[in-house]
């Protein structure tokens, strides 16, 4: 439904099943991304469609998710009630890349504290070789991630590999959660998680701190408990 994806929902789910995945999150861009964001009515239609498709994939839980946009001062798409009905929420920076370090840090920390947000996507918003990452107070971000339990994505796309290894190294010894994400927009990209795994290894990330290495039940319980306690 988002203009960001190149393959159909069914094709992505078939590929995920064929890879043996036990759960998968569908995370189209939310409405505030003008280029290809998805409005509320379309998101609700997608949720119904996923519910109908779930029967075709009995061995794989399909999470209806969304990739939210972190606004200049930290606001997210939609209202809190609407967000709490998702199974999985990623919040990411897609604009205002030149703000001062203090302002960038404040908007990330605000998103980390939102009760519907499970993970911060591509923390620095960098595009390797094309756009440098935003300036952040890494210590403050890690403090907030640790205190809230919100995870940080390790983005597997070769254009991103975000966060950089030096940031991951700073998280060693902290109780910070991570999620290795394929950031897949087409079926072939579901296999690029290997690059995210290598990025995690470069940053000496402990496997136990990566939530999507956990058994299915533990992961799904963790995601649910973040919303409902």
C-alpha positions as CSV (number, residue, x, y, z in Angstrom):
1,X,0.0,0.0,0.0
2,X,2.9,2.3,0.5
3,X,4.7,3.5,-2.6
4,X,7.9,2.4,-0.8
5,X,7.3,-1.3,-1.5
6,X,8.2,-3.0,-4.7
7,X,6.5,-6.4,-4.2
8,X,3.0,-7.3,-3.1
9,X,2.1,-8.1,0.4
10,X,1.4,-11.7,-0.5
11,X,4.7,-12.0,-2.3
12,X,6.5,-10.7,0.8
13,X,4.7,-13.0,3.1
14,X,5.3,-16.0,0.9
15,X,9.0,-15.2,0.8
16,X,9.1,-14.8,4.6
17,X,7.4,-18.1,5.1
18,X,9.8,-19.8,2.6
19,X,12.7,-18.5,4.7
20,X,11.2,-20.2,7.8
21,X,10.5,-17.0,9.6
22,X,8.2,-17.4,12.7
23,X,7.0,-13.8,12.7
24,X,7.2,-10.8,10.4
25,X,6.1,-7.2,10.7
26,X,4.6,-5.2,7.8
27,X,5.6,-1.6,8.4
28,X,4.4,0.8,5.7
29,X,5.3,4.5,6.1
30,X,2.8,6.5,8.1
31,X,0.7,9.4,6.9
32,X,3.2,12.3,7.6
33,X,5.7,11.1,5.0
34,X,4.3,13.0,2.0
35,X,6.0,11.0,-0.7
36,X,4.4,7.6,0.1
37,X,2.8,7.7,3.5
38,X,-0.4,5.8,4.2
39,X,-3.5,7.3,5.8
40,X,-5.7,5.9,8.5
41,X,-8.4,4.4,6.4
42,X,-5.8,2.7,4.2
43,X,-4.0,1.4,7.3
44,X,-7.2,0.0,8.7
45,X,-7.9,-1.7,5.4
46,X,-4.5,-3.2,5.5
47,X,-5.0,-4.5,9.0
48,X,-8.2,-6.3,7.9
49,X,-6.4,-7.7,4.9
50,X,-3.6,-9.0,7.1
51,X,-6.1,-10.6,9.5
52,X,-7.7,-12.4,6.6
53,X,-4.3,-13.6,5.3
54,X,-3.1,-14.9,8.6
55,X,-5.0,-18.2,8.1
56,X,-2.8,-18.9,5.0
57,X,0.4,-18.7,7.2
58,X,-0.4,-20.7,10.3
59,X,3.3,-21.1,11.2
60,X,4.1,-17.4,11.0
61,X,2.7,-14.6,13.0
62,X,2.0,-11.5,10.9
63,X,2.3,-8.3,12.9
64,X,0.5,-5.2,11.6
65,X,3.0,-2.5,12.0
66,X,4.0,1.0,10.8
67,X,7.0,3.1,10.3
68,X,6.3,6.4,12.0
69,X,8.0,9.7,11.2
70,X,9.7,11.6,14.1
71,X,8.8,15.3,13.5
72,X,11.1,18.2,14.2
73,X,10.2,18.4,17.9
74,X,9.5,14.7,18.4
75,X,5.8,14.3,17.5
76,X,4.7,11.1,15.7
77,X,2.0,10.4,13.1
78,X,-1.6,9.7,14.3
79,X,-2.9,10.0,17.9
80,X,-1.9,7.8,20.8
81,X,-5.0,5.7,20.7
82,X,-4.7,4.9,17.1
83,X,-1.0,4.0,17.6
84,X,-1.7,1.7,20.5
85,X,-3.8,-0.6,18.3
86,X,-0.8,-1.5,16.1
87,X,1.2,-4.7,16.8
88,X,4.5,-3.1,16.1
89,X,5.7,0.5,15.7
90,X,9.0,1.7,14.3
91,X,9.8,5.5,14.7
92,X,12.4,7.0,12.4
93,X,13.8,10.4,11.3
94,X,13.1,11.2,7.7
95,X,13.6,15.0,7.6
96,X,15.3,17.9,9.3
97,X,18.7,16.3,9.1
98,X,20.6,19.5,9.8
99,X,19.2,20.3,13.3
100,X,21.7,21.0,16.1
101,X,22.8,18.0,18.1
102,X,20.7,18.9,21.2
103,X,17.5,19.2,19.1
104,X,18.2,15.9,17.3
105,X,18.8,14.1,20.6
106,X,15.6,15.6,22.1
107,X,13.4,14.4,19.2
108,X,14.9,10.8,19.4
109,X,14.5,10.7,23.2
110,X,10.9,11.9,22.9
111,X,10.1,9.0,20.5
112,X,11.9,6.5,22.7
113,X,9.6,7.5,25.5
114,X,6.3,7.1,23.5
115,X,4.5,4.0,24.9
116,X,3.5,2.8,21.4
117,X,7.0,2.8,20.0
118,X,8.8,-0.5,20.0
119,X,12.0,0.4,18.1
120,X,13.8,3.4,16.7
121,X,14.6,2.8,13.1
122,X,17.9,3.7,11.4
123,X,19.0,5.9,14.3
124,X,21.2,8.4,12.5
125,X,19.2,8.4,9.2
126,X,22.5,8.1,7.3
127,X,22.8,6.9,3.7
128,X,26.2,5.4,3.2
129,X,28.2,7.4,0.7
130,X,25.3,9.8,0.1
131,X,24.2,11.4,3.4
132,X,25.9,11.7,6.8
133,X,24.0,10.8,9.9
134,X,22.4,13.3,12.2
135,X,24.4,14.5,15.2
136,X,23.3,12.9,18.4
137,X,24.4,12.7,22.1
138,X,24.8,9.0,22.0
139,X,25.1,8.7,25.8
140,X,21.7,10.4,26.3
141,X,20.1,8.2,23.6
142,X,21.4,5.0,25.2
143,X,20.3,6.2,28.6
144,X,16.7,6.7,27.3
145,X,16.7,3.4,25.4
146,X,17.9,1.6,28.6
147,X,15.3,3.3,30.9
148,X,12.3,2.9,28.5
149,X,13.2,-0.6,27.2
150,X,12.6,0.7,23.6
151,X,14.8,-1.1,21.2
152,X,17.2,0.3,18.6
153,X,17.1,-1.1,15.1
154,X,20.3,-2.4,13.5
155,X,19.3,-1.7,9.9
156,X,20.7,-4.4,7.5
157,X,20.4,-2.4,4.3
158,X,23.8,-1.8,2.8
159,X,22.8,1.8,2.2
160,X,22.4,2.3,5.9
161,X,24.1,-0.2,8.3
162,X,22.8,2.1,11.0
163,X,23.8,2.5,13.9
164,X,27.5,2.6,13.1
165,X,29.6,0.0,14.9
166,X,31.2,2.6,17.2
167,X,27.7,3.5,18.5
168,X,26.9,-0.2,19.1
169,X,30.2,-0.5,21.0
170,X,29.1,2.3,23.3
171,X,26.1,0.2,24.2
172,X,28.2,-2.7,25.6
173,X,27.5,-3.3,29.2
174,X,24.1,-1.6,29.1
175,X,20.7,-3.1,29.2
176,X,19.8,-1.8,25.7
177,X,17.6,-3.9,23.4
178,X,18.2,-4.2,19.6
179,X,16.3,-5.5,16.7
180,X,18.0,-6.5,13.5
181,X,15.8,-5.4,10.6
182,X,16.0,-6.3,6.9
183,X,14.4,-3.0,5.9
184,X,13.1,-5.1,3.0
185,X,11.2,-3.4,0.2
186,X,11.2,-6.4,-2.1
187,X,11.4,-10.2,-1.5
188,X,15.1,-10.5,-2.4
189,X,16.0,-8.0,0.4
190,X,14.6,-10.3,3.1
191,X,17.9,-12.1,2.9
192,X,20.0,-9.1,3.7
193,X,19.7,-9.6,7.4
194,X,23.2,-11.2,7.1
195,X,24.6,-7.7,6.8
196,X,22.8,-6.5,9.9
197,X,24.2,-9.5,11.8
198,X,27.7,-8.6,10.7
199,X,27.1,-5.0,11.8
200,X,26.0,-6.3,15.2
201,X,29.1,-8.4,15.4
202,X,31.3,-5.4,14.5
203,X,29.8,-3.6,17.4
204,X,30.1,-6.6,19.7
205,X,26.4,-6.7,20.4
206,X,25.5,-9.6,22.7
207,X,23.0,-12.0,21.0
208,X,20.8,-12.0,24.0
209,X,20.1,-8.3,23.7
210,X,18.8,-8.7,20.1
211,X,15.1,-9.2,20.6
212,X,14.4,-11.0,17.3
213,X,16.9,-13.8,18.2
214,X,14.5,-14.8,21.1
215,X,12.0,-17.6,20.8
216,X,8.8,-16.6,19.1
217,X,6.7,-16.6,22.3
218,X,9.1,-14.5,24.2
219,X,9.4,-11.9,21.4
220,X,5.6,-11.6,20.9
221,X,5.0,-11.4,24.6
222,X,7.6,-8.6,24.9
223,X,6.0,-6.6,22.0
224,X,2.6,-7.0,23.5
225,X,3.6,-6.2,27.1
226,X,5.1,-2.9,25.9
227,X,1.5,-1.8,25.1
228,X,-0.6,-3.6,27.7
229,X,1.7,-4.2,30.6
